[in-house]
Amino acid sequence: MAVRRRAAVLGKPIGHSLSPLIHNAGYAAAGLTGWSYTRIECTESELPGLVAGLGPEWAGLSVTMPGKEAALAVADTASPVAVAVGAANTLVRRPDGSWYADNTDVTGMVEVLTGAGVRPGATVTVLGAGGTARAALAASARLDAREVTVVARREAAVDELRPVADAVGVPMLGAGWAEAAARLHADVVISTVPKGVADPLAETVARRPEAVFFDALYDPWPTPLAAAAAAAGFRVVSGLDLLLAQAVGQFEQFTGVPAPREAMAVALADARRQ
């Protein structure tokens, strides 16, 4: 009999997540019979208890909003990048039963932005100051950004990110949400805010044919801001692009085998057409 192994994505809301389609397609393509990947609705406060109650068949967890900081807190050990950003999107079960935290959002974001043409020395605007914004700061550091401006609805949220910027070694400025429209002139704009928050900015986008816009959302797609950026000449990448890139890293950590990236990409492309 095949050994039963389980993984899941945690978050709230979680019903829209395409992670099960990607990971399960990968299991099938890699011949990993007995493996399954599901969705579990889970708030930040519920995450510690849920993780503590999982049996030995659980190989790993993907963590999305709002649980990325809680995921790091429940881990026994963590990667340097997860520690630096103070958030984890990946929990891996070690053979001794302990949990290891990582942040594949960072490597995934670097891959997506590099593919969109981002080069060293760019200026970056990050909309939002949550867990994904932390990954954006680390990705900006790895891309040798000249300067990053974090635009947040709360001043305190910007202050909470300053230790992250210092840890990853990227120059960071803060701005209030009233300045958001003016900050869209950067070489790279990364939106990490929840659905609907950035929609009013769509009316303020100026033409920027050499700029890159990345929206961490993918449901609905395109967002009004992404559509406006595309119309203004931005090179636009989406949360779906990041979803695949970060899932590849998770798959390999969960299973210990190379990810069948093409099969996972096909599953995602099929889902996008539906």
N, C-alpha and C positions, 0 to 999 in steps of 0.2 A: 504494500500500500504506500502511496505517496505521503510524505510527511506534510502535515497541515501547517502552513505558515500564514500569518495574517499581518496586514498593514492597513492603515486608514488615514484619512485626512480629517483633522479636527478644526472646528470653527463654528461661528454663528453669525449670519446664516450660512448654511453649507449645502443646501439642496441644489444650488447652481453649479457646484464644483465639477469640473471635468477631469480632475485628477484620477478618479477610478478608471475612466476610459483609457487614459494614457498608461497607467501602471499595469492594468490587467492585460492590455494589448502587449505590453512588454513581457509580462510573464508568459503569455502564450507563445510569443515569438522566440523566447529564450528556452522554451521547453520546461518551464518551472511549474510542473503539475503540482497541485496541492496548495499553491499560493493564491491568495485572494486579497483584494483591496477594496475598502468600503468608505462610506462617509459616516461621520459621527458628529452630531450637533453638540457643541460644547462651548460654554462660556469660559472666560479667563479664570473665574473663581472655581469652576467645576473641574478644570484641567488636572490639578494635583490629585484629587481623589480618583478620577478616572484612570490616570496613568498608574497609580498605586494598585488599582484593582485588576490590572491586565495580567493574564496568564502567560506561561512561558512560550506559547505558540506565537506571540506577538513579536515581529521582527523589527518594526519601525513605525513611526508616525510622522506624517506631514502636518504642519501646524500653520494655519492661516489666521487672519484677524478674528477675534481680538486676543489670541493667546500666545503671541510670539515671545513676549517677555516672561510670561508664566512658564513657558516651555524651557527656557534657559534656567529658571529658578528650580525646577524639579529635577534637572539633570545632575548626575553624580560627577561627570566630567564634561568638558566642552572644548571645542576648537578655539584657537586664538581669535579668529575672526568673530565668532559668536560672542565671546567674552568682550571683545573690543566694542561691538555694536550694542551689546546688552540685550540681544534678542536672538531667538533661534526659530527656524522654520522646520527643523529636522530633529527628530529624536530616534536614535538607533539603539536597539537592545544588544548589549554586549553578552558574550557567552556566560559571564558570571551573573547575569541578570540585572546588571546596572544599566543606566541610561546615559548615553553620550549625546550631547547637543551640538549641532552644527548650523550654519546659515548658508544654504546653497542659493539663497536669493542673491547674495553678493556676487558669486561667480557667474550665476545665470545672468544677472544684470550687466556685468562686464561683457559677457559674450554678446548679448543682444545689442548693447550700445556700440560696441566695436563693429559689429556687423552693419550697423546703421551709418557708420562713417565717423563716429566720434574719435577725435585724435587728442594727443596730449596738449595741454594749455587751454582747454575749453573753459568757458564760464558756464556754471550750472545753476539753475533755479529748481529747488525742490518744493513742491506744494504739499504741505502737510508735515507733521512731526511725530508720526507714530512709528511702529515697528518697521514698516517698509521704508520709511524715510531714513531710518538708521542704516539699512542696507544700502540705500542710495548714497549716503555719505561715504561708506566704505568703498563702494564701487567707484565713486568719483575720485577717491584717493588712488585707487589702483589705475585709474585712467589718467592720472597726473593732471587733474583739473586745476586751473589757476585759482579759482575762487568758487565757492558754493554759497548761495543764499537760500536759507530755509524760510519759507513763508507759512506762517501758522495763524490759526484763529486765536490761540492763547499765547501770550508772551512767555508764560512759565514753561510751555512745551518747548519753545526754542531754547531756553536756558537748560532744559534737561538734556538737550542734544549736544551742548558744548563739550562735555567730557568725551562723547563719542568722537566728535571731530578732532579733539586733541589726541585721542587714542589711535586713530587711523592716520593722523597727520595731514589733515586737509584744512585750508583756511575757510572759516565759516562766518557768514554774516546772518543776522536775523532781520525779519521784516514782518509787520502785521498784515493781516488779510486785506486791509484796505489798500495795500500796495501791490497786491497780487497782479493786477493787470499791467502795471508798469514793469514788473519783473519778468514778463514773458519775452523780453528782448534778448535773453541769454542765448548762448550757443546751443545749450541743451536744457530742455524743460522736462522735469520728471514729476508727474502727478501721482501722489500716493493717497489722496483723500477719498473718503467713501463716495458711493454713487450719489450724484446730484449736487454735491458741494461745489464743484468747479464749473458747473454748467453755465452760470451767468458770465463767466470769463470768455465764453465762445464769441461773444459780440465784440470783444476788445482785441482780438488777435490781429496783428499787423503782418504784412507779407515778409517771410523770412525763408527764402529758397535754400539757404545753406544750413539751416538750423535743424535740430532733431527734437521731436516730441515723443516722449514715452509715457503712456498711461498704464498704471499697474492694474486697472480694471479690465475686464473682458466681457462682462455681462451687465448692461447691454453693450454691444459694439456696433459701430463706433460710438463713443460718448460724444456729446455735442462739442466738447472742447477738442477732441481728437479730429472730428470732422472739420472743424474750423481750421485747425492747424494744417491738415492735409490740403485744404483749399487755399491756404496761404503759402503753400510751397514747402512746408516742413517735411522732413522724412519722418514718417510716423511708425512707431512700433507699439505693440500692445501687450497687455497682461498675458495674452495667449502665447506670445513669443517667449516671455519670461517663464510662463507655466511649463513649457516644454523644457527649456534650458535647465531650470532648477530641478525638474522631475528626473532628468537624466542622472544628476548627481545623487539624488535620493535613492533612486533605483539601485545604483551600484553599491551604495552604502548598506542598504537593506539586504540585498541578495548576495553580494560578494562576487557578482559576475558582470561582465561588460553589458551596458544597456543597448538593446537593439533600437537605436535611435530612429532609424527609418520607419520601423513598424509603429513606434510611438507617435511619430510625426504624422503618419498616415491616419491613425486613429483620431488625432486631434483635428486634422484637416476635414475628415468625414463629419466630425461633430460640428465644425464651423459651418458646414454647408446645410445642416439641418435647421 
